Amino acid sequence: MQNDKITLKDLSMFTAGGTGGVFALIDRTVTQGGRDALRKHINNPPPDHKELTDTQDAVKFWAQNLQLWDSSVSNGTLVMLDKFFESADTAGAPPAGLGLVMNGMFQKLFNRQQYFFTRFSLTHLSDLLKGCTALVNIESGTGVPPLLARELGLMKKELEHRLVPKVLQVNKETKYAELAQVVYQARREMKGMVARLMASYARLDAMQSMARATVEHKWAFPLLLPEMPVRLEVKDLYHPLLHTPVAYNISFDTSQNFLVLTGANMSGKTTFMRALGVGALLAHLGMGVPAAELKISFMEGIITNMHVEDDIFKGESYFFAEVKRMKQTAEKLLQDKPHLVLMDELFKGTNVHDACECTKGVMEGLLCHKSHLMVLSTHLYEVAHQFSALPEINFSYFVTNLADDGSYHFTYELKKGISDDRIGYRIL
């Protein structure tokens, strides 16, 4: 799956600083490296159905075996090791003899910072190796999925380094003379190996984070279907960022692959589309989704047309930005590989007449593409009625209860049909 920055922004995957939004709900990593790996995974989900199902199997394994995650490695461990391998090393030869003993006494008496840095760093290196060894031992058990087995296999190979036994013997009682010799060798021989171990640990940290979030939020693992025939079916899907969300049920397939949403302002159209997009994206990460059930065919990507911005420096108006985004969408849909397309109130930057004509033209063009799933929300009920006889379009609307005194109430319920609610003037 490939998603651009606009889609991730429209779906609120990240907020300012890159740590909030939906990301905050699934970030249960214990290291910065794991957090970076999780962010990279969101930006670059599995590229095909096989890799996606392998990823889901690995996340499912962690969800069922969270107690196997070793907690001896902390973020502080990895930060200290980065400093250890990047710090200056002026030793030209391995320490030995009386000089080594005297140097140990000198460091402890007159350079306590260096003395404790050396001892502390080697202790952290030992912690990393112990933590990775504990994870590798999982491989000997039954039911370890292929993707996880491959990652653990890479880790196991790195742990065959000749210095690993020496480092693992280090403890609080180890004399400085022995520490200095191990440090000298480790700096010169283990930097690349430790970097690869840390990268593997980060990827595993990202996996267990998705599993832990799935269990914590009581989300359901989706059924991941091949690309074709295109299909999406959800039961009790909700937006995970809402405190009291309303759940939705909806289904798409090749016979009815276009959903047109109508309803008043603030009735729930945009929230529904974002919930659908978030659910689809989380499914393509291989983790659980905020729904009772979700079945989805593998999508090449999610394309959103929800919020565009004008560009004063390029002299581009809001309407022109909308047209550019729609052109990008059309170019992607020329591919045979399926996409989920979410379009919210197209052509808001022009007058009602032109908006109707442009929306009508877009719908006519999109209806030719049966290999994609598309959702369009609109206030332009006239446009919806023009296509109401087409069986390939599912028309649904969000209910607004209107009272005689001019008040209104949103139920956020999704029903079949086309709305005729108009409350903009009442809101004003």
LUMLO-109754 format. One record per residue (C-alpha): residue number from 1; x negated, y, z negated. Coordinates in pm, whole numbers, plus 50000, padded with zeros to 5 digits. Layout:
BEGIN
[NUM, [X, Y, Z]] ...
END
This chain:
BEGIN
[1, [50000, 50000, 50000]] [2, [49881, 50350, 50087]] [3, [50026, 50661, 49922]] [4, [49909, 51018, 49960]] [5, [49869, 51284, 49692]] [6, [50204, 51442, 49777]] [7, [50387, 51116, 49704]] [8, [50203, 51064, 49375]] [9, [50286, 51423, 49276]] [10, [50653, 51391, 49374]] [11, [50681, 51073, 49165]] [12, [50509, 51240, 48863]] [13, [50248, 50966, 48846]] [14, [49998, 51217, 48707]] [15, [50046, 51557, 48548]] [16, [49796, 51840, 48504]] [17, [49462, 51695, 48405]] [18, [49547, 51358, 48558]] [19, [49646, 51186, 48233]] [20, [50017, 51256, 48176]] [21, [50327, 51153, 48368]] [22, [50395, 50788, 48440]] [23, [50022, 50724, 48402]] [24, [50048, 50800, 48030]] [25, [50311, 50526, 47995]] [26, [50090, 50256, 48141]] [27, [49750, 50370, 48014]] [28, [49664, 50128, 47736]] [29, [49298, 50106, 47825]] [30, [49031, 50104, 47556]] [31, [48747, 50256, 47759]] [32, [48704, 50555, 47988]] [33, [48578, 50317, 48254]] [34, [48901, 50120, 48225]] [35, [49102, 50442, 48247]] [36, [48916, 50540, 48562]] [37, [48971, 50192, 48708]] [38, [49344, 50215, 48634]] [39, [49365, 50556, 48800]] [40, [49178, 50418, 49102]] [41, [49418, 50122, 49115]] [42, [49716, 50360, 49128]] [43, [49554, 50564, 49404]] [44, [49458, 50248, 49594]] [45, [49708, 49965, 49526]] [46, [49650, 49615, 49669]] [47, [49641, 49636, 50052]] [48, [49840, 49323, 50132]] [49, [50095, 49081, 49991]] [50, [49838, 48812, 49901]] [51, [49618, 49045, 49698]] [52, [49926, 49197, 49534]] [53, [50062, 48861, 49418]] [54, [49714, 48764, 49295]] [55, [49702, 49088, 49095]] [56, [50046, 49026, 48950]] [57, [49943, 48674, 48847]] [58, [49642, 48818, 48663]] [59, [49852, 49084, 48488]] [60, [50112, 48820, 48395]] [61, [49835, 48608, 48242]] [62, [49725, 48896, 48020]] [63, [50086, 48975, 47929]] [64, [50124, 48618, 47803]] [65, [49781, 48609, 47636]] [66, [49711, 48955, 47497]] [67, [49550, 48796, 47192]] [68, [49263, 48679, 47416]] [69, [49152, 49035, 47488]] [70, [48827, 49092, 47299]] [71, [48825, 49417, 47101]] [72, [48455, 49423, 47008]] [73, [48372, 49656, 47298]] [74, [48478, 50016, 47243]] [75, [48452, 50327, 47455]] [76, [48173, 50439, 47222]] [77, [47981, 50124, 47314]] [78, [47982, 50210, 47683]] [79, [47906, 50579, 47624]] [80, [47606, 50486, 47411]] [81, [47478, 50242, 47674]] [82, [47501, 50510, 47944]] [83, [47288, 50739, 47727]] [84, [47048, 50456, 47648]] [85, [46972, 50370, 48009]] [86, [46962, 50732, 48125]] [87, [46739, 50861, 47842]] [88, [46370, 50924, 47906]] [89, [46133, 50631, 47854]] [90, [45767, 50734, 47834]] [91, [45620, 50396, 47738]] [92, [45364, 50287, 47998]] [93, [45312, 49938, 47858]] [94, [45499, 49701, 47627]] [95, [45434, 49780, 47257]] [96, [45214, 49527, 47076]] [97, [44986, 49465, 46780]] [98, [44912, 49699, 46490]] [99, [45017, 49997, 46697]] [100, [45366, 49854, 46721]] [101, [45394, 49816, 46343]] [102, [45253, 50165, 46284]] [103, [45482, 50309, 46551]] [104, [45782, 50157, 46377]] [105, [45681, 50316, 46046]] [106, [45607, 50647, 46220]] [107, [45943, 50653, 46399]] [108, [46134, 50577, 46082]] [109, [45949, 50841, 45879]] [110, [45899, 51124, 46129]] [111, [46135, 51057, 46420]] [112, [46441, 50913, 46256]] [113, [46666, 51023, 46542]] [114, [46472, 50812, 46795]] [115, [46445, 50523, 46550]] [116, [46818, 50502, 46490]] [117, [46900, 50571, 46857]] [118, [46694, 50268, 46959]] [119, [46845, 50043, 46696]] [120, [47198, 50171, 46754]] [121, [47171, 50138, 47134]] [122, [47050, 49781, 47121]] [123, [47329, 49693, 46878]] [124, [47581, 49831, 47127]] [125, [47419, 49636, 47410]] [126, [47456, 49325, 47199]] [127, [47823, 49411, 47136]] [128, [47887, 49444, 47510]] [129, [47726, 49109, 47584]] [130, [47919, 48942, 47302]] [131, [48246, 49092, 47423]] [132, [48182, 48984, 47781]] [133, [48082, 48636, 47665]] [134, [48411, 48606, 47476]] [135, [48602, 48705, 47791]] [136, [48404, 48462, 48007]] [137, [48502, 48181, 47771]] [138, [48863, 48234, 47883]] [139, [48764, 48088, 48219]] [140, [48721, 47745, 48064]] [141, [49089, 47736, 47967]] [142, [49379, 47623, 48180]] [143, [49610, 47841, 48384]] [144, [49361, 48118, 48460]] [145, [49479, 48279, 48789]] [146, [49236, 48309, 49083]] [147, [49179, 48687, 49070]] [148, [49097, 48677, 48700]] [149, [48880, 48368, 48747]] [150, [48680, 48550, 49017]] [151, [48626, 48853, 48794]] [152, [48520, 48636, 48502]] [153, [48293, 48440, 48737]] [154, [48111, 48761, 48834]] [155, [48073, 48846, 48468]] [156, [47945, 48496, 48389]] [157, [47679, 48521, 48658]] [158, [47549, 48849, 48514]] [159, [47528, 48694, 48167]] [160, [47275, 48440, 48299]] [161, [47009, 48713, 48280]] [162, [46700, 48590, 48095]] [163, [46711, 48871, 47836]] [164, [47070, 48807, 47726]] [165, [46977, 48551, 47454]] [166, [46717, 48791, 47310]] [167, [46962, 49080, 47294]] [168, [47233, 48863, 47138]] [169, [46997, 48777, 46853]] [170, [46967, 49143, 46754]] [171, [47136, 49235, 46426]] [172, [47096, 49478, 46138]] [173, [46810, 49274, 45996]] [174, [46604, 49271, 46317]] [175, [46266, 49440, 46261]] [176, [46175, 49746, 46462]] [177, [45876, 49567, 46616]] [178, [46106, 49314, 46780]] [179, [46357, 49584, 46873]] [180, [46091, 49788, 47050]] [181, [45982, 49493, 47262]] [182, [46339, 49406, 47362]] [183, [46418, 49771, 47437]] [184, [46112, 49801, 47662]] [185, [46220, 49498, 47864]] [186, [46590, 49584, 47868]] [187, [46531, 49934, 48006]] [188, [46336, 49791, 48298]] [189, [46534, 49479, 48377]] [190, [46894, 49516, 48261]] [191, [47015, 49856, 48383]] [192, [47175, 49729, 48704]] [193, [47308, 49417, 48536]] [194, [47470, 49617, 48255]] [195, [47623, 49861, 48506]] [196, [47784, 49568, 48690]] [197, [47908, 49420, 48363]] [198, [48060, 49752, 48263]] [199, [48234, 49778, 48603]] [200, [48381, 49428, 48561]] [201, [48489, 49511, 48207]] [202, [48658, 49829, 48333]] [203, [48859, 49635, 48592]] [204, [48966, 49382, 48329]] [205, [49053, 49669, 48095]] [206, [49283, 49813, 48363]] [207, [49452, 49472, 48406]] [208, [49516, 49423, 48037]] [209, [49641, 49782, 48014]] [210, [49912, 49716, 48273]] [211, [50002, 49394, 48094]] [212, [50013, 49561, 47754]] [213, [50233, 49843, 47885]] [214, [50468, 49590, 48047]] [215, [50510, 49405, 47718]] [216, [50533, 49723, 47509]] [217, [50807, 49878, 47725]] [218, [50984, 49544, 47777]] [219, [50968, 49583, 48152]] [220, [51035, 49299, 48395]] [221, [50794, 49157, 48649]] [222, [50942, 49200, 48998]] [223, [50981, 48935, 49266]] [224, [50729, 49026, 49536]] [225, [50845, 48927, 49883]] [226, [50653, 48924, 50215]] [227, [50671, 49228, 50443]] [228, [50951, 49105, 50664]] [229, [51243, 49095, 50652]] [230, [51238, 49425, 50466]] [231, [51433, 49417, 50140]] [232, [51476, 49601, 49811]] [233, [51719, 49504, 49539]] [234, [51731, 49647, 49188]] [235, [51942, 49581, 48883]] [236, [51950, 49825, 48591]] [237, [51663, 50034, 48726]] [238, [51591, 50352, 48528]] [239, [51343, 50636, 48523]] [240, [51080, 50556, 48256]] [241, [51010, 50920, 48166]] [242, [51365, 50989, 48049]] [243, [51458, 50940, 47682]] [244, [51818, 50834, 47753]] [245, [51818, 50716, 48114]] [246, [52114, 50584, 48312]] [247, [52049, 50256, 48492]] [248, [52116, 50203, 48862]] [249, [52199, 49907, 49085]] [250, [52126, 49925, 49456]] [251, [52023, 49696, 49742]] [252, [51875, 49743, 50090]] [253, [51802, 49503, 50373]] [254, [51763, 49509, 50749]] [255, [52139, 49524, 50802]] [256, [52176, 49835, 50584]] [257, [51840, 50003, 50546]] [258, [51948, 50368, 50511]] [259, [52100, 50516, 50194]] [260, [52259, 50861, 50210]] [261, [52315, 51022, 49870]] [262, [52555, 51307, 49810]] [263, [52666, 51484, 49495]] [264, [52655, 51817, 49318]] [265, [52343, 51997, 49199]] [266, [52192, 51831, 48889]] [267, [52414, 51523, 48930]] [268, [52118, 51284, 48945]] [269, [52018, 51242, 49310]] [270, [51652, 51341, 49274]] [271, [51607, 51145, 48951]] [272, [51747, 50835, 49120]] [273, [51505, 50865, 49411]] [274, [51212, 50917, 49179]] [275, [51316, 50614, 48973]] [276, [51330, 50409, 49293]] [277, [50988, 50534, 49400]] [278, [50828, 50476, 49060]] [279, [50974, 50125, 49042]] [280, [50844, 50041, 49389]] [281, [50498, 50179, 49313]] [282, [50466, 49998, 48979]] [283, [50571, 49676, 49154]] [284, [50292, 49729, 49406]] [285, [50040, 49768, 49122]] [286, [50121, 49412, 49013]] [287, [50277, 49508, 48679]] [288, [50625, 49518, 48528]] [289, [50891, 49769, 48628]] [290, [51160, 49960, 48430]] [291, [51449, 49741, 48542]] [292, [51626, 49421, 48448]] [293, [51546, 49279, 48793]] [294, [51367, 49404, 49102]] [295, [51307, 49227, 49432]] [296, [51096, 49405, 49689]] [297, [50922, 49319, 50014]] [298, [50563, 49436, 50050]] [299, [50554, 49798, 50162]] [300, [50277, 49965, 50357]] [301, [50345, 50282, 50162]] [302, [50590, 50519, 49997]] [303, [50655, 50849, 50173]] [304, [50827, 51132, 49987]] [305, [50978, 51454, 50116]] [306, [51080, 51613, 49787]] [307, [50874, 51920, 49715]] [308, [50665, 52110, 49965]] [309, [50482, 52440, 49925]] [310, [50433, 52729, 50162]] [311, [50079, 52844, 50236]] [312, [50023, 53219, 50239]] [313, [49662, 53178, 50351]] [314, [49761, 52976, 50657]] [315, [50070, 53186, 50718]] [316, [50296, 52883, 50686]] [317, [50649, 52933, 50554]] [318, [50838, 52689, 50334]] [319, [51041, 52571, 50633]] [320, [50726, 52517, 50839]] [321, [50578, 52313, 50553]] [322, [50894, 52100, 50553]] [323, [50865, 52040, 50927]] [324, [50496, 51944, 50892]] [325, [50577, 51691, 50621]] [326, [50859, 51548, 50830]] [327, [50620, 51514, 51125]] [328, [50373, 51324, 50904]] [329, [50658, 51098, 50797]] [330, [50763, 51029, 51156]] [331, [50406, 50943, 51257]] [332, [50377, 50687, 50978]] [333, [50712, 50533, 51066]] [334, [50592, 50461, 51418]] [335, [50400, 50174, 51259]] [336, [50576, 49840, 51242]] [337, [50472, 49790, 50880]] [338, [50755, 49880, 50639]] [339, [50763, 50197, 50428]] [340, [50993, 50328, 50160]] [341, [51096, 50682, 50259]] [342, [51248, 50920, 50002]] [343, [51387, 51248, 50137]] [344, [51538, 51504, 49902]] [345, [51746, 51788, 50049]] [346, [51568, 51834, 50380]] [347, [51518, 52179, 50531]] [348, [51599, 52388, 50226]] [349, [51391, 52667, 50376]] [350, [51633, 52761, 50652]] [351, [51998, 52858, 50698]] [352, [52284, 52610, 50659]] [353, [52354, 52576, 51032]] [354, [51993, 52500, 51123]] [355, [51957, 52272, 50820]] [356, [52259, 52071, 50938]] [357, [52127, 52040, 51293]] [358, [51774, 51949, 51179]] [359, [51899, 51694, 50926]] [360, [52126, 51540, 51189]] [361, [51835, 51513, 51433]] [362, [51612, 51350, 51171]] [363, [51879, 51095, 51080]] [364, [51938, 51004, 51444]] [365, [51566, 50949, 51490]] [366, [51519, 50746, 51172]] [367, [51812, 50514, 51240]] [368, [51608, 50357, 51521]] [369, [51353, 50224, 51272]] [370, [51490, 49905, 51117]] [371, [51165, 49795, 50952]] [372, [51173, 50073, 50692]] [373, [51391, 50152, 50391]] [374, [51509, 50511, 50374]] [375, [51692, 50730, 50123]] [376, [51821, 51079, 50203]] [377, [51994, 51310, 49957]] [378, [52189, 51605, 50090]] [379, [52435, 51879, 49996]] [380, [52535, 51895, 50360]] [381, [52844, 51677, 50334]] [382, [52938, 51765, 50692]] [383, [52631, 51580, 50818]] [384, [52711, 51274, 50607]] [385, [53065, 51258, 50744]] [386, [52934, 51264, 51102]] [387, [52756, 50932, 51039]] [388, [53017, 50775, 50811]] [389, [53124, 50511, 51065]] [390, [52777, 50358, 51102]] [391, [52751, 50021, 50922]] [392, [52373, 50044, 50878]] [393, [52411, 50340, 50640]] [394, [52504, 50297, 50275]] [395, [52686, 50610, 50155]] [396, [52678, 50664, 49779]] [397, [52733, 50964, 49555]] [398, [52686, 51080, 49198]] [399, [52999, 51159, 49003]] [400, [53078, 51503, 48861]] [401, [53385, 51542, 48642]] [402, [53547, 51882, 48698]] [403, [53790, 52032, 48445]] [404, [54068, 52282, 48513]] [405, [53897, 52542, 48295]] [406, [53598, 52549, 48529]] [407, [53369, 52331, 48318]] [408, [53197, 52023, 48455]] [409, [53031, 51707, 48325]] [410, [52776, 51478, 48491]] [411, [52813, 51103, 48438]] [412, [52503, 51017, 48649]] [413, [52698, 50719, 48781]] [414, [52631, 50603, 49135]] [415, [52942, 50515, 49337]] [416, [53018, 50421, 49697]] [417, [53131, 50696, 49931]] [418, [53063, 51061, 50014]] [419, [53104, 51335, 49755]] [420, [53299, 51654, 49811]] [421, [53194, 51818, 49483]] [422, [53081, 52180, 49512]] [423, [52986, 52342, 49183]] [424, [52707, 52580, 49280]] [425, [52929, 52886, 49234]] [426, [53055, 52754, 48899]] [427, [52697, 52718, 48779]] [428, [52623, 53075, 48886]] 
END
